[in-house]
Amino acid sequence: MSGTYQVRQAAGLHYILRMDQKGPAYQKPLAVNQMGALIWQMLQEGKEKDVIIEKLMSIYDVERFVLQEDMEVFLEQLRSTNFIDKDKE
């Protein structure tokens, strides 16, 4: 992850914002749900995917394979919007 990011909450949604932007090359905030905000926070802390999945399983009543699939979709969304590097797992 390059840049400085923060998660902010407004109108019941969470937004990942790049805080170090200047000029017209503006990266739009990414709206995420509560789980997405939690995943983002743990990624920022450098936690591995397996650790994140275990934490999510302790919070949400969801099967491991569902969380793994959802997390892969979310990571691809982060990659495609340049919030994380393309080669980031």
TIRO-2110 file (N, C-alpha, C; in Angstrom, 1 decimal):
// TIRO-2110
0.8, -1.2, 0.0, N, 1, A
0.0, 0.0, 0.0, CA, 1, A
0.9, 1.2, 0.0, C, 1, A
0.6, 2.1, -0.9, N, 2, A
1.4, 3.3, -0.9, CA, 2, A
0.4, 4.5, -0.6, C, 2, A
1.0, 5.5, 0.0, N, 3, A
0.1, 6.6, 0.5, CA, 3, A
-0.3, 6.4, 1.9, C, 3, A
-1.0, 7.5, 2.3, N, 4, A
-1.5, 7.5, 3.7, CA, 4, A
-3.1, 7.4, 3.6, C, 4, A
-3.6, 6.4, 4.2, N, 5, A
-5.1, 6.2, 4.1, CA, 5, A
-5.7, 6.2, 5.5, C, 5, A
-7.0, 6.6, 5.5, N, 6, A
-7.7, 6.5, 6.7, CA, 6, A
-9.1, 6.0, 6.4, C, 6, A
-9.8, 5.4, 7.4, N, 7, A
-11.2, 5.0, 7.2, CA, 7, A
-12.0, 6.0, 8.0, C, 7, A
-13.0, 6.5, 7.3, N, 8, A
-13.9, 7.5, 7.9, CA, 8, A
-15.3, 6.9, 7.8, C, 8, A
-16.2, 7.3, 8.7, N, 9, A
-17.6, 6.9, 8.6, CA, 9, A
-18.5, 8.1, 8.5, C, 9, A
-19.4, 8.0, 7.5, N, 10, A
-20.4, 9.0, 7.3, CA, 10, A
-21.6, 8.4, 6.7, C, 10, A
-22.8, 8.9, 7.3, N, 11, A
-24.1, 8.4, 6.8, CA, 11, A
-24.2, 6.9, 6.8, C, 11, A
-23.6, 6.3, 7.8, N, 12, A
-23.8, 4.8, 8.0, CA, 12, A
-22.8, 4.0, 7.1, C, 12, A
-22.0, 4.6, 6.3, N, 13, A
-21.0, 3.9, 5.5, CA, 13, A
-19.6, 4.2, 5.9, C, 13, A
-18.7, 3.3, 5.6, N, 14, A
-17.3, 3.6, 5.8, CA, 14, A
-16.6, 3.9, 4.5, C, 14, A
-15.7, 4.8, 4.5, N, 15, A
-15.0, 5.2, 3.3, CA, 15, A
-13.5, 5.1, 3.6, C, 15, A
-12.8, 4.5, 2.6, N, 16, A
-11.3, 4.5, 2.7, CA, 16, A
-10.9, 5.7, 1.9, C, 16, A
-10.1, 6.6, 2.5, N, 17, A
-9.7, 7.9, 1.9, CA, 17, A
-8.2, 7.9, 1.8, C, 17, A
-7.7, 8.4, 0.7, N, 18, A
-6.2, 8.6, 0.6, CA, 18, A
-6.0, 10.1, 1.1, C, 18, A
-5.2, 10.2, 2.1, N, 19, A
-5.0, 11.5, 2.8, CA, 19, A
-3.9, 12.4, 2.2, C, 19, A
-3.0, 11.8, 1.4, N, 20, A
-1.8, 12.6, 1.0, CA, 20, A
-1.9, 13.0, -0.5, C, 20, A
-3.2, 13.2, -1.0, N, 21, A
-3.4, 13.6, -2.4, CA, 21, A
-3.2, 15.1, -2.6, C, 21, A
-2.6, 15.4, -3.7, N, 22, A
-2.5, 16.8, -4.1, CA, 22, A
-2.8, 16.9, -5.6, C, 22, A
-3.4, 17.9, -6.0, N, 23, A
-3.6, 18.2, -7.4, CA, 23, A
-4.8, 17.3, -8.0, C, 23, A
-4.8, 17.4, -9.4, N, 24, A
-6.0, 16.8, -10.1, CA, 24, A
-6.0, 15.3, -10.2, C, 24, A
-4.9, 14.6, -9.9, N, 25, A
-4.9, 13.1, -9.9, CA, 25, A
-5.5, 12.6, -8.7, C, 25, A
-6.8, 12.9, -8.5, N, 26, A
-7.5, 12.6, -7.3, CA, 26, A
-8.0, 11.1, -7.3, C, 26, A
-7.8, 10.4, -6.2, N, 27, A
-8.2, 9.0, -6.0, CA, 27, A
-9.5, 9.1, -5.2, C, 27, A
-10.6, 8.7, -5.8, N, 28, A
-11.9, 8.8, -5.1, CA, 28, A
-11.9, 7.9, -3.9, C, 28, A
-12.7, 8.3, -2.9, N, 29, A
-12.8, 7.4, -1.7, CA, 29, A
-13.5, 6.1, -2.1, C, 29, A
-13.2, 5.1, -1.4, N, 30, A
-13.9, 3.8, -1.7, CA, 30, A
-14.8, 3.5, -0.5, C, 30, A
-16.1, 3.3, -0.9, N, 31, A
-17.1, 3.0, 0.1, CA, 31, A
-17.1, 1.5, 0.4, C, 31, A
-17.0, 1.2, 1.7, N, 32, A
-17.0, -0.2, 2.1, CA, 32, A
-18.0, -0.4, 3.3, C, 32, A
-18.3, -1.7, 3.5, N, 33, A
-19.2, -2.0, 4.7, CA, 33, A
-18.3, -2.1, 5.9, C, 33, A
-18.9, -2.5, 7.0, N, 34, A
-18.2, -2.6, 8.3, CA, 34, A
-17.1, -3.7, 8.2, C, 34, A
-17.4, -4.8, 7.6, N, 35, A
-16.4, -5.9, 7.4, CA, 35, A
-15.2, -5.4, 6.6, C, 35, A
-15.5, -4.7, 5.5, N, 36, A
-14.5, -4.2, 4.6, CA, 36, A
-13.6, -3.2, 5.4, C, 36, A
-14.2, -2.3, 6.2, N, 37, A
-13.4, -1.4, 7.0, CA, 37, A
-12.5, -2.1, 8.0, C, 37, A
-13.0, -3.2, 8.6, N, 38, A
-12.2, -4.0, 9.5, CA, 38, A
-11.0, -4.7, 8.8, C, 38, A
-11.3, -5.3, 7.6, N, 39, A
-10.3, -5.9, 6.8, CA, 39, A
-9.2, -4.9, 6.4, C, 39, A
-9.6, -3.7, 6.0, N, 40, A
-8.7, -2.7, 5.6, CA, 40, A
-7.8, -2.3, 6.8, C, 40, A
-8.4, -2.2, 8.0, N, 41, A
-7.6, -1.8, 9.2, CA, 41, A
-6.5, -2.9, 9.5, C, 41, A
-6.9, -4.1, 9.4, N, 42, A
-6.0, -5.2, 9.6, CA, 42, A
-4.9, -5.3, 8.6, C, 42, A
-5.2, -5.0, 7.3, N, 43, A
-4.2, -5.0, 6.3, CA, 43, A
-3.2, -3.9, 6.5, C, 43, A
-3.7, -2.7, 7.0, N, 44, A
-2.8, -1.6, 7.3, CA, 44, A
-1.9, -2.0, 8.5, C, 44, A
-2.3, -2.8, 9.3, N, 45, A
-1.5, -3.3, 10.5, CA, 45, A
-0.5, -4.4, 10.1, C, 45, A
-0.6, -4.8, 8.8, N, 46, A
0.3, -5.8, 8.3, CA, 46, A
-0.1, -7.3, 8.6, C, 46, A
-1.4, -7.5, 9.0, N, 47, A
-1.8, -8.8, 9.3, CA, 47, A
-1.9, -9.7, 8.1, C, 47, A
-1.6, -10.9, 8.2, N, 48, A
-1.8, -11.9, 7.1, CA, 48, A
-3.2, -12.3, 6.9, C, 48, A
-3.5, -12.8, 5.7, N, 49, A
-4.9, -13.1, 5.4, CA, 49, A
-5.5, -14.2, 6.3, C, 49, A
-4.7, -15.2, 6.7, N, 50, A
-5.2, -16.2, 7.6, CA, 50, A
-5.6, -15.6, 9.0, C, 50, A
-4.8, -14.7, 9.5, N, 51, A
-5.1, -14.0, 10.7, CA, 51, A
-6.4, -13.2, 10.6, C, 51, A
-6.5, -12.5, 9.5, N, 52, A
-7.7, -11.7, 9.3, CA, 52, A
-9.0, -12.6, 9.2, C, 52, A
-8.9, -13.7, 8.5, N, 53, A
-10.0, -14.6, 8.4, CA, 53, A
-10.4, -15.1, 9.8, C, 53, A
-9.4, -15.5, 10.6, N, 54, A
-9.7, -16.0, 12.0, CA, 54, A
-10.4, -15.0, 12.8, C, 54, A
-9.9, -13.7, 12.7, N, 55, A
-10.6, -12.6, 13.4, CA, 55, A
-12.0, -12.4, 13.0, C, 55, A
-12.2, -12.4, 11.7, N, 56, A
-13.6, -12.3, 11.2, CA, 56, A
-14.5, -13.4, 11.6, C, 56, A
-13.9, -14.6, 11.6, N, 57, A
-14.7, -15.8, 12.1, CA, 57, A
-15.1, -15.6, 13.5, C, 57, A
-14.3, -15.0, 14.3, N, 58, A
-14.6, -14.8, 15.7, CA, 58, A
-15.7, -13.7, 15.9, C, 58, A
-15.9, -12.9, 14.9, N, 59, A
-16.9, -11.8, 15.0, CA, 59, A
-18.2, -12.1, 14.3, C, 59, A
-18.1, -12.7, 13.2, N, 60, A
-19.2, -12.9, 12.3, CA, 60, A
-19.5, -14.4, 12.2, C, 60, A
-20.8, -14.7, 12.1, N, 61, A
-21.2, -16.1, 12.0, CA, 61, A
-21.2, -16.5, 10.5, C, 61, A
-20.0, -16.7, 10.0, N, 62, A
-19.8, -17.0, 8.6, CA, 62, A
-18.8, -18.1, 8.4, C, 62, A
-19.0, -19.0, 7.5, N, 63, A
-18.1, -20.1, 7.2, CA, 63, A
-16.8, -19.6, 6.7, C, 63, A
-15.7, -20.3, 7.0, N, 64, A
-14.4, -19.9, 6.5, CA, 64, A
-14.3, -19.7, 5.0, C, 64, A
-14.8, -20.7, 4.2, N, 65, A
-14.7, -20.6, 2.8, CA, 65, A
-15.5, -19.3, 2.2, C, 65, A
-16.6, -19.0, 2.9, N, 66, A
-17.3, -17.8, 2.4, CA, 66, A
-16.5, -16.5, 2.7, C, 66, A
-15.9, -16.4, 3.9, N, 67, A
-15.0, -15.3, 4.2, CA, 67, A
-13.8, -15.2, 3.3, C, 67, A
-13.2, -16.4, 3.0, N, 68, A
-12.1, -16.4, 2.1, CA, 68, A
-12.5, -15.9, 0.7, C, 68, A
-13.6, -16.3, 0.2, N, 69, A
-14.1, -15.9, -1.1, CA, 69, A
-14.4, -14.4, -1.1, C, 69, A
-15.1, -13.9, -0.1, N, 70, A
-15.4, -12.5, 0.1, CA, 70, A
-14.2, -11.7, 0.2, C, 70, A
-13.2, -12.1, 0.9, N, 71, A
-12.0, -11.4, 1.1, CA, 71, A
-11.2, -11.3, -0.2, C, 71, A
-11.2, -12.3, -1.0, N, 72, A
-10.5, -12.3, -2.3, CA, 72, A
-11.2, -11.3, -3.3, C, 72, A
-12.5, -11.3, -3.2, N, 73, A
-13.3, -10.3, -4.0, CA, 73, A
-12.9, -8.9, -3.6, C, 73, A
-12.9, -8.7, -2.3, N, 74, A
-12.5, -7.3, -1.7, CA, 74, A
-11.1, -6.9, -2.1, C, 74, A
-10.2, -7.9, -2.0, N, 75, A
-8.8, -7.6, -2.3, CA, 75, A
-8.7, -7.2, -3.8, C, 75, A
-9.4, -7.9, -4.7, N, 76, A
-9.4, -7.6, -6.1, CA, 76, A
-10.0, -6.2, -6.3, C, 76, A
-11.0, -5.8, -5.6, N, 77, A
-11.6, -4.5, -5.7, CA, 77, A
-10.5, -3.4, -5.3, C, 77, A
-9.8, -3.7, -4.2, N, 78, A
-8.7, -2.8, -3.8, CA, 78, A
-7.6, -2.7, -4.8, C, 78, A
-7.3, -3.8, -5.4, N, 79, A
-6.3, -3.8, -6.5, CA, 79, A
-6.7, -3.0, -7.7, C, 79, A
-8.0, -3.2, -8.1, N, 80, A
-8.5, -2.6, -9.4, CA, 80, A
-8.7, -1.1, -9.2, C, 80, A
-8.8, -0.7, -8.0, N, 81, A
-9.0, 0.8, -7.7, CA, 81, A
-7.7, 1.4, -7.2, C, 81, A
-6.6, 0.6, -7.2, N, 82, A
-5.3, 1.1, -6.9, CA, 82, A
-5.1, 1.5, -5.4, C, 82, A
-5.9, 0.9, -4.5, N, 83, A
-5.8, 1.1, -3.1, CA, 83, A
-4.7, 0.2, -2.5, C, 83, A
-4.4, -0.9, -3.2, N, 84, A
-3.3, -1.8, -2.9, CA, 84, A
-2.6, -2.1, -4.2, C, 84, A
-1.3, -2.5, -4.1, N, 85, A
-0.5, -2.9, -5.2, CA, 85, A
-1.1, -4.1, -5.9, C, 85, A
-0.9, -4.1, -7.2, N, 86, A
-1.5, -5.2, -8.1, CA, 86, A
-1.0, -6.6, -7.6, C, 86, A
0.3, -6.6, -7.1, N, 87, A
0.9, -7.9, -6.8, CA, 87, A
0.6, -8.3, -5.3, C, 87, A
-0.1, -7.5, -4.6, N, 88, A
-0.4, -7.7, -3.2, CA, 88, A
-1.4, -8.9, -3.1, C, 88, A
-1.1, -9.8, -2.2, N, 89, A
-2.0, -11.0, -1.9, CA, 89, A
-3.2, -10.6, -1.3, C, 89, A
END
